[in-house]
Structures are given as C-alpha cells and as structure tokens.
Amino acid sequence: MDAPVLPMPAPLCLVNNKDGKLSLDPTALEVLRGVTQPLVVVAIAGLYRTGKSFLMNRLAQKRTGFPLGPTVHAETKGIWMWCVPHPRRPGVMLLLLDTEGLGDPNKDDDDSDAWIFTLALLLSSTLVYNSVGTIDQRALEQLRLVTELTKHVRVQEEDDNPASNFVRIFPGFVWTVRDFTLQLRAGEKTMSEDEYLEDMLRLQTGNGHRAQERNELRHCLRNFFPRRKLFTLERPAADADLSRLEELREDELRPGFRKQVDAFCRYIWEEAPVKVLPGGHQVTGSVLAGLVEKYVAAITSGDVPCVESAVTALARAENTAAVEAAVAEYQRGMEQGLVLPTASYDMLVAVHRDWEQRAIALFLSRAFADNGRQYHAELVRKLEAAKEEFCRRNEEASEQRCRAVLRELWQDVEQRLQRGDYAAPGGAQMFQDDLGHVLEKYQWWPEKGVKADAVLEVFLREREPLAQALQATDAHLMMMERERKAAAAKEAAAREAEVARLKEQQRSLEEHSRQLEQRLREEQRLRLEEQDRMLEHRLKEHRALVEEGYKRDAEAMRRQIDRLREEKKRIEKPSWISSAVDLLGSVASLFLPGVFGKVAGLVTNVVKRIF
C-alpha cells in the first residue's frame, strides 16, 4: 500500500489499542517520517464521547476528518494523527493527535487509559483536556491520572524525584469545558476563564486524607503545567441536532459556540509552540516517529518510558543520518560547482569552503544531544576526506589533461623523428627549435591544472635520451634546465600545497567551531529562557503556597527555586561552550595533523568572543 501524500487528506491511526495492547501502524509511521518541517503537536484527551474529535477537525479547518459518531460508543481507538500545513506559520506543520476517550466502560484494560494519556503528554507540545459541564471536584477527579504519572514516565535514567523534572518536558495545558452554563463571577466581580481555572486549582483547607488527595491533584496540575489556559464552550446546537454535528452548516451552530471555538482555534494556531526536545532542538516528523517507537516499545515490554534514554537512543540514529546528509550535500554541491581540473588549488578550496559551510549548517540544524561531539568530529573527518578525494581527482584530471596536451604538441616532432628529418645535417638545431616551440606552447596552454609542472618534468626526463642520441647538445641542456626548473617548481608547489593544506585544515576547524559556537549560544539562550520560565512558575507557586498557608510546601518550593537559580548560574557561564569547542578541536586534531597545538588558542578566541 502506498503511503498517502502530504498534506494528509484524512487522519491515520498512529497507535493501535487492541485489547489493551498498543502497537504502531507502519503506514502512519512512514507518513510521519516524511514530514521534514518542524511540528506543532496538539493532542487532545478527555472522557469518551465529549466532542474531542469535533475540536480537532476545527483545528484542521475541516468539517469532517476525525470521526465524531452519533452514538454513545467511543469512535476513536488508540491515537489518530492528522498532519496539515500550519494555518499561521509557513514552513511549519500542525500535527493533530486525537486520543481514545478515557473512562470507556467497554474497555477491558484499565491501564490503557494511563498509557494513552502518557503518550499524549510525551508526544505533544500542547495538550488539550476536554471535559463537560463545570470544573468541580468531579471534573478534577477525572484527571486523577496526572497524580500517577510518576509510575508511567521518567525524565532521566537516574532520577530520585521524577515529578520535579516533569515541568521541563510537559506540554502546555489547555482545558476546554463543553456545555458550560455557569456565569463566570465571584460575588459581584466578573472573572476571566483563566481566573476561574486558577480559582478551581487553589489548595483546599483541611488536613484529612480526603483533603490531601484533593490537594495532591491540584499540586500536580499547578506544578507540572505552568502554561495553563481555559476555554468554556456553550452547547453547540439544539439537542436534536447534536447527533449530526458534522452535517450542520456554520449558521446552524449557535453564535456563542462559534465565537468560543474560533477563540480556541486562534489561541492554538497563534500560541501553541513547536515541539522541542530538552535543549531546544525542534522536532520534525522523523524525530517524532522515532520517539513514539521508543515509547511504545518501552510500554509493551513492561518498562516505564524514559525521555532521556529515548532521546539518547534516537540521537544516535538521527545524528548519524545528519552526518550522512551533510556529507551528501557537500558532495552534491562540489560535483555541481567544480569543473575539473581547476586552474589552481585555491579555486578548488573556494568552492570547498562554500559547501563545507552549508554542510556544517545542515548538520547542526539536525543534530542534537551530541554532547561528546563525536558526530560533529565524524563530520569533520568525512568532510576532510571528501575534500582530499576531490583534490586527488583534481590532480588526476590535471595529469590526464597535461599528458594529452603534450601528446598533441609532440605529434609533429614525433612525425619528423619517424621520417628521419633530425638525422640530416642541421637536424640537431631543427630538433632544438621544435622542442622550444613545444615548451612555449605548453607554457601558454590554458586549463592545465595543478599538475602542469610535475607532468612536464616527467615528460622531459623521458626524452633526455632522445636529445643525447641526436647529439643535440643545446637541446639536451635546454631539456635539463627546463626539467630542473620544473622539478624546483614541483617541490615549491608541494611545499606551498602542504602549507595551504594545513592552513585550510585550521580554517576548516575554525568554521566548524564558529558555527558550533553559534549553535551553543542559541542552546544557551533557550536553556536560560527555560530556566526563567521555570523560576517564574516556581516563584508564582511559592507565593500562592505562602498565601494559602502551606508553610512546609512553600519551604520545599523555595529549595527548588534555590536549585534552579544555581543551575541558571552554571548555564550562564561560558565554560560549557568553550569546553564543547575544545572537545571538538581535540577530537579533530587526531585526524587533522595541521591543527594540533592550535586548539587551545582557538578556544581562547571563542571565550573572548563570548565575553
């Protein structure tokens, strides 16, 4: 079966859930791998038969797509995906994930709800939770899965307190409340939707077991999801029309509902971020496909999915592919940009520099979690080897051309030799004159390339016995002088080529380091922004705990804030950038002999630029 062509005309099942066992659909995975643009991933979760699919179809700007279904039976099983062009951001794709409804009484496996919800969290950059009625204790209880996430997700392989790191990887949280009929008021004061949500998440008074359970859930929602948003939606149509919602015209939907849904869609389109991995690397279709494979494999084997181990395993394959893609881009560009032989080594290097720069940029745009710089060092090695191969081919092309030129120029001399013209009186002078003409024409012949002197030296050495046999002393001396000059030029050219090669290796490493530094600066900026967001969230939560009288929780939160501040200070230091550049230079020096001993100076320059 051929994979559908993007954009996808209709949703595909990505994760099957059959009898509580999860599996991946190969066709959907193949389609996902073909998405090379960054992804904004929006997943929706909630109780079954609450209208989740309708909202996702609206986000896709379609009336139909994800099945709505007119009965009380759940239509969506597993996780379905629909990848469409982003309505607001060129070059970005919007991936919609419609999940199986929670709490379906027809399901035999209670764990499948938890795993579907976990996958929605891990895969999305924005999670929409859809419920009906109001945000009351019953509605909050339906989110009880949030309190059990420590059983289903690990952020790091060695993590004593996994919940404290959830905020680093969890998506933004949007709560949509369907069929909402209450007035948003607190006494005489009108409340916004977000104020209503925060009021419902305030910790409850009391020390009993029931109060602790209620507050545990509120703690989790507040701590795990610092980016929270609420949308309330009135009933979309009259009760009699709800079963045919897909068929209703736009003007048959209630105006208030249309306005609310439009506000929800605008928020998602304008505010939902691109999915990123820890460290800020944007997720494409191939990366997301790799992640879902790792997570589902862990779940089906009975393990708890670990974000760090999944990213590390995925990075190996993705970084290897990034190296190969960068080298392929370099070789393609060199093949198109070079006409061999080049007139000089510098001409080849000029083209090399252009495509090397592009190859490095391509690699750095795709590579991630290359903390040991082994893949970047592999790129350095392969680009150097590819450049040397082009140099070899350039020299070979030059040799072939020079030999062909000399054969052509020597034809008249060869014919005279065969006729015996040089054996007659005055033949030696005639040979000397003809030889001079050959050498003069060769000197001015265009496009001989970098091996002109070396080929000429060999040519003259091979014909020395001929001049001696003809007793053409002057011609013999001329050949020996030209041979000597050609040999000297060859030796000088070799020395210059070696110096140029070593300088080029040094320049190449500096280009790698320059682009790596830019990438690391961007990573530093993203990490500091993440730290600031987490600090802002923790400080806000600390203030709320103090105001609500939870001194012990507030003290624990203050310790988390102190740790975040210390971590921010470490990120702000330039040492981790300089050490990364140093590491790349050290590894590169193993196969770039011209740069050993210059790495320290290179790192010093990088640090100076940072300051």
N, C-alpha and C positions, 0 to 999 in steps of 0.2 A: 504494500500500500504506500502510495506517495504521500509524503508529509505535506500538509496544507501550506500554501504560500502566504507569507506575511504581507499585509496585515491579516490576521486570522479572521475568516468570515464568521466563525462561531466558536463558542468555548469548547475546550477539550478537557477530558478528565486527566489530571496530573497524578493524583494519588488515589488509588482504588482502596476502598474499605469493604472487604467481603468477609462476612462472618468474623468481624473484629480483627482481621489480618490486613495489614497495609502492604500495598505493592505499587510500583510505579508503572505508568503507561509509557512504553518505548516511543510511540509516535509523538506524544506530548513533549517528552524529553528532547527528542530530536528537533522539534519546532523551537523549543526554548533555547537550545544550544545555538540556533541560527540567529538569535537576536544579539547583535553586536553593540547596540546602543545601551547607555545606562538605563536602569529600570527604576521607576517609581512603583513600588509594590504595595497595593492596597488589598488587605484581606478583611473579610467580614465574618464574624462569628456571632452566635446567639442561639436562642431556643429555636427548635424547628417550627416551621410554618408561621414565621413572624415577618415575612416580607423582605428577607435579606436580598434575594435574587433581583427583586424589583429595583432596589437601590443600585445594585451593581450594573444592571442594564442601563440605568440613567447615567452612571459614570462613563459608560462606554458610548453614550449618546445614541443608544438604540432602544427601540421599543421592546424588541424580543432578543433572546440570546440565552442567558441563563434561564432554565425552565422555572416558571412560577408555580404552576399546578393549582387546580381548583379544589382539591380535596384536603382532608386533614392529614393525609400521608405525606411524609417528607419526600421531596423530589430529588434533592441533592444528596449524593452519597460520596464520601471521601472529600477530595478537594478538586474543584474545577478551575481552570485558568482561561483567561481571555486576554490576549496581548493586542493592544491597539495603539496607534500613534497618540502621543500626549496632546491634549487639546490646546495647551498653553506653551509648551516648551519644545521648540524644534530640536531634533537630534536626540530626544528622549522618548522612551516607550512607557506606556502605562500598562502595568500587568495587574489584572484584577483576579483575586482568588476568592471564590465562593465556597465556603466550607459547609460540610454536613451539619445539620442542626443539632444542637445539644439537647439532651433530655428526651430523645425519641424513645417512647416505650417499647417499640418493636425491636430495638437493638438488644442482642444477647450479651454483648461485651461492654461492661461498664467502663473499662479502661480506654476504649476507643475515643470517647469524648475528650479525655485528657490528652491523648496523643494528637488528635486533630487540632485541638486548641493550641497545644505546644508548637506544632508545625506552623500554624498560622502566625504565632508570635515570632518564631525564629526566621521565617521567610519574609515577613512584611517589613516595610518602613513606616506604614501607618496601619493600625488595627482598628477596625470599626466594630464596636459591640452593639448589637441590635436587640432591643427589648420592647415590651409592650406595656402601656399603662403609665406608671409613675416610677420614680426612683425611691423605693421604700425598702424596708428590710428584706422583703421577699425578693425584690429585684436584685439586691446586693447578694443575697444568698445564692442566687443563680450563677454568680461569679465566683463561687467557692473554689473553683479550680485554680484561681490565682494564688490562693494560700498554699496550694500543694505543688507549686512549680519547682520548689527545691528538690522534689522527688523526680522531676522529669527533665530538668535542664541543669547543666553545669557550664559555667562560663570558662573556667580554667581547669586544667587537668588536676592540679593540686590546689584546692580551694577550701579553706576551713569555713568560710562564710559566703556561700554562693549567692545568697539573696542580696548582699551588699553590692555585687557587681552587675546585677540584672539591669540596673538603670543604664549601664554602658551599652547594652546590646538591644534592649527592648525598643519597640517602635513607639511612635506617637499613638495616643489613645483617643479615639473619637467615640462617644456614646450617642447613639440615636435612639430616642424613645418614641415609639409609634403609638398612634391613637391617644395622644396626650390631651387631656381635657382640663387640667388644672390651670388656674391663673398663677403666674409667677409673681407672687407677692409675699412679703414678710411684714405682717401688720399693714401699715399704710404705705410701706415702701415697695416700689416695683423692683423686682430682681431680674438680672440677666440670666440667660440659660447657664452660663459658666458659674455665676454666683450660686445658683440653685444646686449645681453639681458639687461645688466645694462645700456648701452647707450640709449636703447629704453625707459628705465624707468626713465631717467633723467627728472626732472621737467622742464616744458615749461615756457618760459618767457611770461609776459603779465599779466594784472590784470582784464581782461574782464571775463564775465560769462563763455564763452566757454573755456578760458584758465584754469579757476578754476575747471571746470568739468573734463578737461583732467588731471589736476594735482591731483584731488581727487582720481582718479583711480590709478594713479602711486603711490601716497601716500599709498593707501590701500595695493597694491601689495608689496611695499617695507616694510611696517610696519607689515603686517600680516604674511609674508612668508620670514623669514630671511634666510632660506636654499632654495636657488633657483638654478636651473640648466636648461640649454638649450641644446636640440639636434635638429639639422637640418637634414632632410632626403630628398634625391632626389626622383624623381618619381621611383616607384619600377620596372616598366616594361613598355613596349610599350603600347600605349593607347588601342590597340586592345586586349591586354591580361589582362587589369585591371579587367574586369568583371569576370574572372575566376582565381583570385589571389590564392584561396585555392588550385587549381589544379596544379599550376605551380611548377615545380621542383626547387630545390635550384639553380641550374645552369642557370635557365631561368630568375631569378631575376637579376637585374643589380648589378654588383660587388660593386659599390659605395654604393648602398642602403643596400646590405647585411652587409657591413662593418659598416655602420652607425647604423643599427638595432642591430647588435651584440654589439656595444659600449653602446647603450641604455640598452640592457638587462644586460650586465655586471655591469653597474652602479647600476641598480635596485637590482640585486642579491647581490652585494657586499656592497652597501651603504644604501639601504632603511632600516630603523630601525624597530625593533619590536614595535608594537603599545603599548603605555603605557597610563595609567590614570594619572591625576595630582597626584604627589607624587611618581611616578616612578613604580607603580605596572604594571607588564606585563599582557597584555590582552590575554586570551585564548578564545576558541570558545564559551564556556558558558557565559563568561562575555560579549563578543561582541553581542551574541544573546540577552542578557538582555538589552544592550544599544539600539540596534536597535528597540526592543519592546517599550522601554520608549520613544524614539524619535518619532517613528511613531504614538504612542498613543497621544503624545502631538500635533503633526501636525494635525491629524484627528479630534482632539477635538477643534481645533482652537487656541491652545496655541503656544507660542514660546518655542521651546526646550531649556531647561536649563541644561548645563553639570553638574553643581554642584548637582542639585536636582536629576538628573538621576543617577549619581554616588552614591549619598546617598541612594536612594531607592534600587539600585542594591546591594549596600554593605550589606544591611540588609539581603537579601536572600543569598548572597554569603558567608557572614561571618557566618551565621547560618549553612550553608552547610559545611563550613570549620571546624567548631567546631565538627559537627557530623562525618565528615570524619576522623578527627584526633582521636576522641574517638574510632571510629570503628577500626582504625589502631592499636591503643593501645590495645584494647580488643582482636583483632585477634592475635597480637603478644604475648600477655600474655597467651592466650589459647594454642598457639603452644609451647611457651617456658617454661611453667610450668608443672611439674608433681606433683600433689597434693597427699598427703601432702608433703611440703618441710621440710627438716631436721631442718631448723631454719627460723626465721623471716628475718634474713639478706639475706638468699638465695632468698627469695621472693622479697625483696627490690632490690637486684642486677638486677633481670630481669625487675622489675618495672622501674628502673632508665633508662635502655637501651631503653625501649619502650616509656617511657614518653618523653625522649629526641627526639625520632623520631616523636612522635605526635606533640610536640611543633613546630618542624621544618616544618612539613606538614601544620599545621595551619598557621604559619607565612608566608609560601610561597603562600598561597591562600587568606589570609585575607587582607583587605585594608579599608581605611577610618574608622578604629576603633579608633577614636580619644578619645572617652571616656573609652576605654579599657574594655567595658562591655562584648564583646565577648571573649576577652582573659581571663577575670575574670571568665566567664562562663566555659571556657575550664579548668581553674584551678579547679573549683568546681567539674566538671564532672570527671576529672581525679582522683581527690582525692576520690570521691565517688566510682569510679570504682576500685581503689586500695583497699579501705576499703571492698568492696564486695569480692574481691579476698582474702583478709585477712580472712574474715568471712568464705568463702568457704574452705580456707586452714585449719582453726581451726576445721570446721565441719568434713572435711576429716580426720584430725588427731584424733579427738574424735572417729569417727567410726572405724578407724584402731586400736586404742588403746583398745577400748572395745572388738573388735574382737580378738586381741592378748590375752587379759586377759581371755576371754571366752575359748579360745583354751588351755591356760595354766592351767586353773582351772578345765578342764574336768576330769582329773584323781582324783583330790580332791573331786569333786562332786560325782564321781562313788563310791569312798570309803565311803563318807558320806551315800550314798544310801545303801551300803552293811553293814553299821554299823561298819566298821573297827575301827573308832575312839572311839567307845563306850566300847571297850575291854580294859583290863589292858594295860598300856603303850600307849594308843591311843592319849593322850594329847601330849606326846613327838613326836609321829608319825605325828600328825597334825602340830605341830610346825616345824618339819623338812620339811614337804611337802610345808608349807607356805613359808619357807625360800627359797626353790628351785624355787617356782613360782616367788617370788620377784626378785631373782637373774637372772632368765631367762628373765623376763620382762625388767630388767635394761639393759641387753645387746642386747635386740631385736632391729634390725635396722628399720629405716624409720618409727618411731612412730610419728614424727612431733612435733609441738609446744605445744600440749595439753597433753603430756605424764604425767607430774606431776599432773595436775588437774584431769585427769581421774583416776589415781592411788589413789588419795586422796578419791574420791567418792567411788571407789571400796572397799577400806579398811574400810571406815566408815560403809558401808553397811554390812560388815562381822564381825564387832565387836561383835554383839550379839551371833554369832555362837561360837566365841572363849570363851565367858563367859559361854555359855551353856555347852561347853565341859570341862569347868574348866581348860582350857589350859592357866594358868596364864602367863607363859612366852610368849606364842604365842600372848596373848592379849596385853602384854606390847610391844612385837615386832610390832604388828599392830599399836598400839597407837604411838610408836616412828616413824615408817615409815609414818604414817598419818601426824604427826606433821611436819616431815621434808618435806613431800610433800606439806603441806599447806604453810610452810615457803617458799619453792621453788616457789610455785604458786604465793604467794604475791610478792616475789622478782622479779619473771618474769613479773608480771603485772606492777610493778614499772618501770622495765627496758624497757618493751614494750612501756609504756607511754612516757618515756624519748626518746626512739628511735623514736616513732611516731612523737613527737614534733620536734625532730631534723630532721627527714625526711621531715616534712612539711616545715621547714625552708630551707632545702637544695633544696626541690622542687621549692619553690618560687625563690630561687637564680638562679636555672636553667632557670625558666621562664624569670626572669629578665635579665639573661645573654644573652639568645637568643633574647629577645626583644631589648636589647641594641644594639646587632649586627645589627638587622633589622633597628633600628632607625639610627644607624651610616650610614648604606647604604642609607637610605632615605635622610639623611642629605647630603651625598656626591652627590646624584642625584639632590637634590634641589639646591645645590651650583653650580653644573655643569649647571643646567638650568639657574640660575641667571647669571652665567658668559656668557653663550651664549646670553642671552637677553641683558646684558650690552654691550657685544661686538657688537651686532646688533644695539643697540641704539646709541652707540658711533660712529659707522660707518655711520649711518643715520644722526647723528648730524653734522659730518664733511661734509657730502655731502650737507646738507642744508646750512651750512655756506659758502661752496664753491659756491653754486648756488645762494647765496644772499638772502635766505629766513630767515631773522633775527627773525621774530616773531615765525615762526615754529621751528627754531633752539632753541629759548629760551624755548618753550613748551617742546621740546625734552630733553633739559638739566634738566628741573624739573622732568621729568620721570626718567632720569638717577640718579638724587639725591635720588628719592624714591626707586629705585632698589638697590642702594648702602646701604641705611638704612635697607631695607628688608634683604639684604645679611648679614649685621652685626647681625641682630636678629637670622638668621638661624645659624650663626657660633657659637652663644652662646650655651653652653651645658645645659642651664636651661630647654629647652623644652624636652630634652632627660631625664633629671633627674626627671622632673615633670611627664612625662609619666610613668616612672618606679615607682615613688612614688604613682601615681594614681592606678597602678596595685596592688601594695603592700597594699594600704589602702583598696581597694575593697576585695582583697583576705583575709585580716585579719578578715573580717566579718564571714567567714566560715572556717578559719584555725586558731583556737584559739592559737596555739603554736607560731604564728609569730607576734602577736600584740605586739607592743612596739619595735620590731626589724626592722621595715620597715625603720625608719629614718636612722639607721646605714647602712642598705643595700643601700639606695640611696646615702649616703655619699661615700660609697665604689665605687659606679658606677661613681659618679662625679670625684673621684680621678683617676679612670681608664681613663676617658675621657681626663683629663689633663695629 
